[in-house]
Amino acid sequence: MPHRIAIERDLSAIGDHLAEQGLQVERVDMTDITSAQLKNYDAVVVSGQTTNFMGMEDRKAPVPVIEARGKTADEITAIVKERLQLQ
């Protein structure tokens, strides 16, 4: 079963790249997602524009959260695979 990755809607090119690598990508609105919903994913990719993702400024997310700001699609894919131990 492919790993499920939640990706911020604005990151469609990165989502497409992750999907090409065999990952199941779901584009989500990060302002509406809850901690309980995050548990349905193996990782989350955010743009980095929201500094207080899910109001979790001082809490840990239940899954790896990767900030896309300043990174290429290849770099993000490598980080996701590393965090999921797929390399």
N, C-alpha and C positions, 0 to 999 in steps of 0.2 A: 504494500500500500504506500503510495507516495506521501511524502511529508507535506503537511498543510502549512502554508505560509500566508499570514495576513499582511497585506501591504496597503499603505495609504493610497487612496484613490488617485492622487496627483502623480503617482510614480508609475504610470502605465508602462513606460518603456522598460523600466527595471523589472516590473512584474512579468512582462513578455519574455525578458531574458531568463528569469528564474523558471518560467514555465517551459522554455526550450531546454532547460537542464533537467527536466523530468520532475520538477516540484509542482505540487498542486497550489496554485495561487488564487487567493480570494481578495478582491479589492474591497476595502471596508472604510467606513467613515470613522476615523479614530476618536472623534468627539463623542460618538454614541456607544462605543464598545465598553463593556464592563470587564472587570477582572475575571468573573466567572466565564464569560464568553472567550476570553483569551486562552483559557485552558483547553479550548478546542483546537488550538493551533500549536505548531511546533516551534514557530518563531514569528516575530513581527518586524516589519520594516517600516520605519517612519521617516518623514522628510527631514525632521529636525527643526521644522518651523514652529512646532508647538513645544514650548519649553516645559510645560507641565502636563505631559501626556497622561490622560485619564486621571488627572489629579494625583498622580503618583510621584510627585516631585521627591518625596521623602520615603517612599515605599518601594519595594522590589516587585517587578512584574513576575507573574508565575512562569513566564517563558522568556527566552532571549529576545531582547529588543535591540535592533540594529538601526542606527541613525545613518541615513543615506547622504546627508549633506556633505558635499565635497568629495564624494566617492563615485567611481564609475560603476556601471552595471557588473563588469567582471569582478571588481573589488568586493561589491556587495555579495555577489554569488559565492565568492571564496569565503567571505566571513560567515555567511549562512551555512555553508557546507562544513566549515570548521566548527561552528557552534553545535551543529547537529552530528558532528563526527562522521561525516560522509566522505572525507578525503582519504 
